């Protein structure tokens, strides 16, 4: 895998682009040969807006952004994290906590996903994902980032708008199953990956 950091200019073009996460995803895929497992997260840092990207293949940022001058810098490195059962790691996850309805929604669709807005539901959602992903949460802080809005337009179709609940989880985890944890890192966690959700970032605790 590869892990990249892109830093954005403070320009109208850059702000307009990054405000549409699906457009961000499309551009990132251009650099990563349309990687179906591409994960990314848009976040603010002391240096301004940045995008963290995890891809299966080596990205080509120069080609992908040749006609869209919104980056001040970009860097990437090979990312093959190693860990062991019982190891404690710091983590960050921006996610879209949801549950699937067992009945038809107002629009008649079966199994529609709805956001989980209560903190206890969000913590329970993370605990379930952790069990499935080979880790346990030792402690976590939640940050409600409101609703992420984006529009999607595919060839021959009218644009349709999306609103998805965004929650950032920061905390400590313990690896319980190395194989499942590695799979969770590669695949991401939860829904909405094409809109910047699901990237699980880990580091040794300070």
C-alpha positions, 0 to 999 in steps of 0.5 A: 500500500501507499500513504500520501499527504496532499496540501491544498492552496488557499484559493477559490478553486481549491476551496470549491473543489474540496467542498465536493468530496465526490469530485475529490474522490474522482480526481484521486482515483485518476492518480491511483489508476481507479483503485477500488480500495482507495481511501481518503480523509479531508482534514484541517491542519496547522498548515491548512487543508490537507488530504490523506490518501491510502491506495493499493498502488503508487499514485501519480499526482503530477498527471492527475492534477496537471489541469487542476492547480490546487496543491501546494505540495504532495508526498507519498510513501510505501505503507506496510504497517506491522502490528501484533496481537495485544498491541495498543495503537492510537487511531483516528477515523472519520466515519458515517455511522449508520444502521440499515432499516429492516423495513421499507423507507418512505421512498419505498426502498428496502434496507435504507441506511439511516444515520446514528445521531446519539453518541451512545449509538455511535459508540456502539456502532464503533464497538461492533466495527471493532469486533468485526475488524479485529480490535477493541476500543480502549478509549475514544473521543467523538467529534460531531462534524455535522452533515457532509454534503456533495453532489454526484453526476454520472454520464447520462444522468442528472446530478443527485445530492447526498447528505451524510452524517460525519463523526470523527473518532480519536482514541486508543485501540488494542489489536485482537486479531492481526489478520482481521485488523490488517484487512480492516485497515486495507478495506476501510471501515463503514460506508461512504468511502467514496466521500472521504469516510472510512480511512483508519489511521494508526500510530504508536501512542505518545 
